[in-house]
Amino acid sequence: MERTRKEELGKVFPEEYQFNLSDFALFLAVMKNKGAYECTLSIILEEPEIKLEEVKVEEVILNQSGKRAIRLDAWAKDRKQRQFNMEMQNDSQGDHIPKRSRFYQGLLDTPILKSGKRTKYRELPSTIIIFITQEDVFHRDLAKYTFTEQCEEIQGFHLEDGTAKIFLNMTSKNGSKELISLLQYMKETTLENPNILVQDKRIIELDDIVKQVKEDEEWEAVQMTILEIGMERGIERGMGIALINMVCKKLKKGKTAELIADELEEEQAMIERIIEAAEDCGEYDSAKIYDQMNCADAQAGHHPAGR
């Protein structure tokens, strides 16, 4: 007899398995709820009365040529017409987060600028990009880093172009008690989490919404998405490490990049990149080489597995 989806999920995720807001699929399922988004933004921006007019998850935005698209995790607009985009970025080492935020910032304005040639730039809404990571991207041990455009020559003189980029770090305890508690709740999504410093009413409301999502009939689909994302990442990493391992074995035998590429039926440029990464690592550790290549080249769209 064929196993039901529920039985399969029960086998992979035991009853005591802890699903967290840092899980991409659960994050999206919760943030499409306007109340959840408001609670989260209120703590991040320290604005108790923030009210949102519209919320969208997985919104696709094209550039002016219509060729390069991004899929925003959680977009919102408030009553002041400010735009927000919140990204749950678990793979902070495999990408250049500051440059990604720059790209997102520009594309958020694209639909507005495309509306007509007479668009007045003063009418551009304020936009705030928020990246939430499980690691400290800037290594300064802060829970929150806020960047705005300002003059290099005159300290405190801001451009006031209406943009801001906020990077949140789950590892640091340096920040407001409310923000630290929110980030720790995202990392381990239960009010019993001992790292939650204050039982803020907004976190309690957020927890209620999380529970509602888990009781919803769509919860099984959310779990399947979490499982599929994990499997895809595991398969991609496995394929990449396997290829690097074969290249390393042939390198040890003194074979050239050209010969290895021919034997493995891979592009020579890819083999040369693997060899260069192996030399930088100073050892034939396939997993270490993969991680280094992934970190250095993700922004350029390269993958060690040649995918």
ZIPE-V432710 format. One record per residue. PSI is psi in radians with two decimals (none if undefined). OMEGA is omega as a letter, one per 20 degrees, with the letter a starting at -180 (NA if undefined). BURIAL is # if it has 16 or more other ideal C-beta (glycine too) atoms within 10 Angstrom, else .. Layout:
# ZIPE-V432710
psi=PSI omega=OMEGA burial=BURIAL
psi=PSI omega=OMEGA burial=BURIAL
This chain:
# ZIPE-V432710
psi=2.38 omega=a burial=.
psi=2.40 omega=r burial=.
psi=2.48 omega=r burial=.
psi=2.84 omega=r burial=.
psi=-0.68 omega=a burial=.
psi=-0.70 omega=r burial=.
psi=-0.71 omega=r burial=.
psi=-0.76 omega=r burial=.
psi=-0.65 omega=r burial=#
psi=-0.54 omega=r burial=.
psi=-0.68 omega=a burial=.
psi=-0.78 omega=a burial=.
psi=1.72 omega=r burial=.
psi=2.85 omega=a burial=.
psi=-0.60 omega=a burial=.
psi=0.02 omega=a burial=.
psi=2.34 omega=a burial=.
psi=1.91 omega=r burial=.
psi=2.34 omega=a burial=#
psi=2.79 omega=r burial=#
psi=-0.32 omega=r burial=#
psi=-0.26 omega=r burial=#
psi=2.12 omega=a burial=#
psi=-0.84 omega=a burial=#
psi=-0.70 omega=r burial=#
psi=-0.67 omega=r burial=#
psi=-0.82 omega=r burial=#
psi=-0.75 omega=a burial=#
psi=-0.58 omega=a burial=#
psi=-0.74 omega=a burial=#
psi=-0.25 omega=r burial=#
psi=-0.15 omega=r burial=#
psi=2.11 omega=a burial=#
psi=-0.69 omega=r burial=.
psi=-0.70 omega=r burial=#
psi=-0.74 omega=a burial=#
psi=-0.73 omega=r burial=#
psi=-0.76 omega=r burial=#
psi=-0.76 omega=a burial=#
psi=-0.86 omega=r burial=#
psi=-0.69 omega=a burial=#
psi=-0.73 omega=r burial=#
psi=-0.78 omega=a burial=#
psi=-0.79 omega=a burial=#
psi=-0.11 omega=a burial=#
psi=0.80 omega=r burial=.
psi=1.66 omega=a burial=.
psi=-0.51 omega=a burial=.
psi=0.32 omega=a burial=.
psi=2.37 omega=r burial=#
psi=2.26 omega=a burial=.
psi=2.52 omega=r burial=#
psi=-0.58 omega=a burial=.
psi=2.49 omega=r burial=.
psi=2.38 omega=r burial=#
psi=2.49 omega=r burial=.
psi=2.59 omega=a burial=#
psi=0.77 omega=r burial=.
psi=2.25 omega=a burial=.
psi=2.28 omega=r burial=.
psi=2.29 omega=r burial=#
psi=2.70 omega=r burial=.
psi=-3.09 omega=a burial=.
psi=-0.48 omega=r burial=.
psi=-0.21 omega=a burial=.
psi=0.24 omega=a burial=.
psi=-0.71 omega=a burial=.
psi=2.07 omega=a burial=.
psi=2.68 omega=r burial=.
psi=2.65 omega=r burial=#
psi=1.90 omega=a burial=.
psi=2.39 omega=r burial=#
psi=-1.11 omega=a burial=#
psi=1.87 omega=a burial=#
psi=2.57 omega=r burial=#
psi=2.78 omega=r burial=#
psi=2.35 omega=a burial=#
psi=-3.11 omega=a burial=#
psi=-0.28 omega=r burial=.
psi=0.12 omega=a burial=.
psi=0.29 omega=r burial=.
psi=2.48 omega=r burial=#
psi=2.50 omega=r burial=#
psi=2.54 omega=r burial=#
psi=2.17 omega=a burial=#
psi=2.19 omega=a burial=#
psi=2.25 omega=r burial=#
psi=1.81 omega=a burial=#
psi=1.55 omega=a burial=#
psi=-0.52 omega=a burial=#
psi=1.22 omega=a burial=.
psi=-0.39 omega=r burial=#
psi=-0.44 omega=a burial=.
psi=0.26 omega=a burial=#
psi=2.92 omega=r burial=#
psi=1.64 omega=a burial=#
psi=-0.78 omega=r burial=#
psi=-0.73 omega=r burial=.
psi=-0.60 omega=r burial=.
psi=-0.72 omega=r burial=#
psi=-0.63 omega=r burial=#
psi=-0.76 omega=a burial=.
psi=-0.77 omega=r burial=.
psi=-0.72 omega=a burial=#
psi=-0.80 omega=a burial=#
psi=-0.75 omega=a burial=.
psi=-0.42 omega=r burial=#
psi=-0.52 omega=r burial=#
psi=-0.29 omega=a burial=#
psi=-0.86 omega=a burial=.
psi=-0.55 omega=a burial=.
psi=-0.76 omega=a burial=.
psi=-0.44 omega=a burial=.
psi=-0.13 omega=a burial=.
psi=-0.30 omega=r burial=.
psi=2.71 omega=a burial=.
psi=-0.37 omega=a burial=.
psi=0.23 omega=r burial=.
psi=2.24 omega=r burial=.
psi=2.22 omega=a burial=.
psi=-0.46 omega=r burial=.
psi=-0.29 omega=a burial=.
psi=-0.06 omega=r burial=.
psi=2.26 omega=a burial=#
psi=2.74 omega=r burial=.
psi=2.49 omega=r burial=.
psi=2.38 omega=r burial=#
psi=2.09 omega=r burial=#
psi=2.26 omega=a burial=#
psi=2.14 omega=r burial=#
psi=2.27 omega=r burial=#
psi=2.11 omega=a burial=#
psi=2.73 omega=r burial=#
psi=-0.04 omega=r burial=#
psi=2.79 omega=a burial=.
psi=1.78 omega=a burial=#
psi=-0.59 omega=a burial=#
psi=-0.09 omega=r burial=.
psi=0.67 omega=r burial=.
psi=0.13 omega=r burial=.
psi=0.83 omega=r burial=.
psi=2.55 omega=r burial=#
psi=-0.39 omega=a burial=#
psi=2.25 omega=r burial=#
psi=2.12 omega=r burial=#
psi=2.21 omega=a burial=.
psi=2.30 omega=r burial=.
psi=2.77 omega=r burial=.
psi=2.28 omega=r burial=.
psi=2.82 omega=a burial=.
psi=2.31 omega=r burial=.
psi=-0.55 omega=a burial=.
psi=-0.48 omega=a burial=.
psi=1.86 omega=a burial=.
psi=2.30 omega=r burial=.
psi=0.03 omega=r burial=.
psi=1.79 omega=a burial=.
psi=2.56 omega=a burial=.
psi=-0.52 omega=a burial=.
psi=0.87 omega=r burial=.
psi=0.07 omega=r burial=.
psi=0.22 omega=a burial=#
psi=2.62 omega=r burial=#
psi=2.56 omega=r burial=#
psi=2.22 omega=a burial=#
psi=2.27 omega=r burial=#
psi=2.14 omega=a burial=#
psi=2.40 omega=a burial=#
psi=2.03 omega=a burial=#
psi=-0.26 omega=a burial=#
psi=-0.43 omega=a burial=.
psi=2.62 omega=r burial=#
psi=0.24 omega=r burial=.
psi=1.72 omega=a burial=.
psi=-3.08 omega=r burial=#
psi=2.66 omega=a burial=#
psi=-0.63 omega=a burial=.
psi=-0.76 omega=a burial=#
psi=-0.78 omega=r burial=#
psi=-0.74 omega=a burial=#
psi=-0.71 omega=r burial=#
psi=-0.83 omega=a burial=#
psi=-0.67 omega=r burial=#
psi=-0.59 omega=r burial=#
psi=-0.69 omega=r burial=#
psi=-0.64 omega=a burial=#
psi=-0.70 omega=r burial=#
psi=1.66 omega=a burial=#
psi=1.35 omega=r burial=#
psi=2.48 omega=r burial=.
psi=-0.19 omega=r burial=.
psi=-0.04 omega=r burial=.
psi=2.05 omega=a burial=#
psi=-0.28 omega=a burial=.
psi=-0.09 omega=r burial=.
psi=2.08 omega=a burial=#
psi=-0.52 omega=a burial=#
psi=2.35 omega=r burial=.
psi=1.22 omega=a burial=.
psi=2.48 omega=a burial=#
psi=-0.50 omega=r burial=.
psi=-0.61 omega=r burial=#
psi=-0.66 omega=r burial=#
psi=-0.73 omega=r burial=.
psi=-0.70 omega=r burial=.
psi=-0.72 omega=r burial=#
psi=-0.67 omega=r burial=#
psi=-0.70 omega=a burial=.
psi=-0.68 omega=r burial=#
psi=-0.77 omega=r burial=#
psi=-0.68 omega=r burial=.
psi=-0.73 omega=r burial=.
psi=-0.72 omega=a burial=#
psi=-0.31 omega=r burial=.
psi=-0.15 omega=a burial=.
psi=2.70 omega=a burial=.
psi=-0.30 omega=r burial=.
psi=-0.03 omega=a burial=.
psi=-0.65 omega=r burial=#
psi=-0.68 omega=r burial=.
psi=-0.65 omega=r burial=.
psi=-0.77 omega=r burial=#
psi=-0.72 omega=r burial=#
psi=-0.69 omega=r burial=.
psi=-0.76 omega=r burial=#
psi=-0.75 omega=r burial=#
psi=-0.79 omega=a burial=.
psi=-0.71 omega=r burial=.
psi=-0.79 omega=r burial=.
psi=-0.72 omega=r burial=.
psi=-0.74 omega=a burial=.
psi=-0.76 omega=r burial=.
psi=-0.69 omega=r burial=.
psi=-0.72 omega=r burial=.
psi=-0.79 omega=a burial=.
psi=-0.78 omega=r burial=#
psi=-0.73 omega=a burial=#
psi=-0.73 omega=r burial=.
psi=-0.72 omega=a burial=#
psi=-0.80 omega=a burial=#
psi=-0.65 omega=r burial=#
psi=-0.76 omega=r burial=.
psi=-0.79 omega=a burial=#
psi=-0.68 omega=r burial=#
psi=-0.74 omega=r burial=.
psi=-0.70 omega=r burial=#
psi=-0.76 omega=a burial=#
psi=-0.71 omega=r burial=#
psi=-0.70 omega=a burial=.
psi=-0.55 omega=r burial=#
psi=-0.69 omega=a burial=#
psi=-0.44 omega=r burial=.
psi=0.06 omega=r burial=.
psi=0.29 omega=a burial=.
psi=2.60 omega=a burial=#
psi=2.87 omega=r burial=.
psi=-0.70 omega=a burial=#
psi=-0.78 omega=a burial=.
psi=-0.73 omega=r burial=.
psi=-0.75 omega=r burial=#
psi=-0.70 omega=a burial=#
psi=-0.75 omega=a burial=.
psi=-0.64 omega=a burial=.
psi=-0.07 omega=a burial=.
psi=0.82 omega=r burial=.
psi=2.80 omega=r burial=#
psi=2.43 omega=a burial=.
psi=-0.61 omega=r burial=.
psi=-0.67 omega=r burial=.
psi=-0.78 omega=r burial=#
psi=-0.70 omega=r burial=#
psi=-0.64 omega=r burial=.
psi=-0.69 omega=r burial=#
psi=-0.76 omega=r burial=#
psi=-0.75 omega=r burial=#
psi=-0.75 omega=r burial=.
psi=-0.66 omega=r burial=#
psi=-0.68 omega=r burial=#
psi=-0.66 omega=r burial=.
psi=-0.67 omega=r burial=.
psi=-0.49 omega=r burial=.
psi=0.19 omega=r burial=.
psi=2.83 omega=a burial=.
psi=1.03 omega=r burial=.
psi=1.79 omega=a burial=#
psi=-0.73 omega=a burial=#
psi=-0.73 omega=r burial=.
psi=-0.71 omega=r burial=#
psi=-0.73 omega=r burial=#
psi=-0.85 omega=a burial=#
psi=-0.67 omega=r burial=#
psi=-0.77 omega=r burial=#
psi=-0.72 omega=a burial=#
psi=-0.72 omega=a burial=#
psi=-0.76 omega=a burial=.
psi=-0.56 omega=a burial=#
psi=-0.06 omega=a burial=#
psi=-0.65 omega=a burial=#
psi=-0.51 omega=a burial=.
psi=-0.03 omega=r burial=.
psi=0.31 omega=r burial=.
psi=2.64 omega=r burial=#
psi=2.30 omega=a burial=#
psi=-0.50 omega=a burial=#
psi=-0.07 omega=r burial=#
psi=0.35 omega=a burial=#
psi=none omega=NA burial=.
